[in-house]
Amino acid sequence: MYLKKILWATAILGLLVCGFISYQIYTAIFSPNTQFNNKEAFVYIPTDASFLEVKTQLEPLLKNTTTFEAVAKRKGYIANVKPGKYALKKGMNNNEIINTLRSNNIPVQVTFNNQESLAALAGRVSEQIEADSLSLLQAFNDTGFLNETHFNEDSKLGMYLPNTYEFFWNTNAEDFRDRMYKEYQRFWNEDRLAKAKKLGMTPNQVISLAAIVQKETAKIDERPRVAGVYLNRLRDGWRLDADPTVIYAIKKETGNYDTIIKRVLYRDLEIDSPYNTYKNTGVPPGPITMPDISSIDAVLNPEKHDYFFFVVDVSNFGYHMFAKSSAQHNRNKVQYIRWLNEQKVLR
């Protein structure tokens, strides 16, 4: 009888111990283990990160990193860390957290606009994906890639079309560059290539002219008219005489693309540069900025008219006054020069 009691007691104790252990395991796996107040928190895990780095990054977000590590070890995550951007939801348990970090890499929206240099583009993109600006710039300037894709020192800026694109955060520099080339090829479909050919222009020439249109007017609805002006001048063998190309030539010569020039002076028109359209006929050898798609399409679908000149309309800022003759243009220009002088815009 005494032995029987001992056996029963041992069995009950064993059940209690097993129950306690099971409860601890259950709690470690399935109890909420977040301590942030927002609905979600984002975690960025670098390429080749160790589990220790992951745990250190998660420490401020978790109630208990010990149970998290135990579950991570049990699920084989410690030896299989995945880079990327992950969203942890408030109230997640360790099991859910590990599953998220293992398979729910979420994309990011990468946006860039009208950069005037690849260095500026690299800096802008590096703020949005894992690749740093140096590795991006090296990828952009890789001679093997440029030779293979038929871009050169002047035209390479035109490969990158300003827009918003979806990438995984852990995209490397080469993959970003290669995706941009695919987007460029996709953009230049049969329809656009046919329109460029009808104009007697290559895609690079279209983009180079579109970059000037981009700089001349921020008004999308005015871009086809501005493009028409420049195409009229090209058709008749005139120089483009575009102030933005002179400004770009100055920036390129000095290497300072942050230079702000509000007024082009007569002496500036003498700068010796293939980008100076006051001295050279045709379009520049490459774009002076990354033009919007709307500017490119404005060149491919220009407004048909007889205008050869335009100047800022100070009575309707953002838009321009257009002229068919130099005499009419000079009359229009008077109001702009007067305004510049009144505002004391000297440079």
DAMO-V323258 format. One record per residue. RES is the residue in one letter. SS is DSSP state (H for helix, E for strand, C for the rest). Layout:
RES/SS ; RES/SS
//
This chain:
M/C ; Y/H ; L/H ; K/H ; K/H ; I/H ; L/H ; W/H ; A/H ; T/H ; A/H ; I/H ; L/H ; G/H ; L/H ; L/H ; V/H ; C/H ; G/H ; F/H ; I/H ; S/H ; Y/H ; Q/H ; I/H ; Y/H ; T/H ; A/H ; I/H ; F/H ; S/C ; P/E ; N/C ; T/E ; Q/C ; F/C ; N/C ; N/C ; K/C ; E/E ; A/E ; F/E ; V/E ; Y/E ; I/E ; P/C ; T/C ; D/C ; A/C ; S/C ; F/H ; L/H ; E/H ; V/H ; K/H ; T/H ; Q/H ; L/H ; E/H ; P/H ; L/H ; L/E ; K/C ; N/C ; T/H ; T/H ; T/H ; F/H ; E/H ; A/H ; V/H ; A/H ; K/H ; R/H ; K/C ; G/C ; Y/C ; I/C ; A/C ; N/C ; V/C ; K/C ; P/C ; G/E ; K/E ; Y/E ; A/E ; L/E ; K/E ; K/C ; G/C ; M/C ; N/E ; N/H ; N/H ; E/H ; I/H ; I/H ; N/H ; T/H ; L/H ; R/H ; S/H ; N/C ; N/C ; I/C ; P/E ; V/E ; Q/E ; V/E ; T/E ; F/E ; N/C ; N/C ; Q/C ; E/C ; S/C ; L/H ; A/H ; A/H ; L/H ; A/H ; G/H ; R/H ; V/H ; S/H ; E/C ; Q/C ; I/C ; E/C ; A/C ; D/C ; S/H ; L/H ; S/H ; L/H ; L/H ; Q/H ; A/H ; F/H ; N/C ; D/C ; T/H ; G/H ; F/H ; L/H ; N/H ; E/H ; T/H ; H/C ; F/C ; N/C ; E/C ; D/C ; S/C ; K/H ; L/H ; G/H ; M/H ; Y/C ; L/C ; P/C ; N/E ; T/E ; Y/E ; E/E ; F/E ; F/E ; W/C ; N/C ; T/C ; N/C ; A/H ; E/H ; D/H ; F/H ; R/H ; D/H ; R/H ; M/H ; Y/H ; K/H ; E/H ; Y/H ; Q/H ; R/H ; F/H ; W/C ; N/C ; E/H ; D/H ; R/H ; L/H ; A/H ; K/H ; A/H ; K/H ; K/H ; L/H ; G/C ; M/C ; T/C ; P/H ; N/H ; Q/H ; V/H ; I/H ; S/H ; L/H ; A/H ; A/H ; I/H ; V/H ; Q/H ; K/H ; E/H ; T/C ; A/C ; K/C ; I/H ; D/H ; E/H ; R/H ; P/H ; R/H ; V/H ; A/H ; G/H ; V/H ; Y/H ; L/H ; N/H ; R/H ; L/H ; R/H ; D/C ; G/C ; W/C ; R/C ; L/C ; D/C ; A/C ; D/H ; P/H ; T/H ; V/H ; I/H ; Y/H ; A/H ; I/H ; K/H ; K/H ; E/H ; T/H ; G/C ; N/C ; Y/C ; D/C ; T/C ; I/C ; I/C ; K/C ; R/C ; V/C ; L/C ; Y/H ; R/H ; D/H ; L/H ; E/H ; I/C ; D/C ; S/C ; P/C ; Y/C ; N/C ; T/C ; Y/C ; K/C ; N/C ; T/C ; G/C ; V/C ; P/C ; P/C ; G/C ; P/C ; I/C ; T/C ; M/C ; P/C ; D/C ; I/H ; S/H ; S/H ; I/H ; D/H ; A/H ; V/H ; L/H ; N/C ; P/C ; E/C ; K/C ; H/C ; D/C ; Y/C ; F/C ; F/E ; F/E ; V/E ; V/E ; D/C ; V/C ; S/C ; N/C ; F/C ; G/C ; Y/C ; H/E ; M/E ; F/E ; A/E ; K/C ; S/C ; S/H ; A/H ; Q/H ; H/H ; N/H ; R/H ; N/H ; K/H ; V/H ; Q/H ; Y/H ; I/H ; R/H ; W/H ; L/H ; N/H ; E/H ; Q/C ; K/C ; V/C ; L/C ; R/C
//
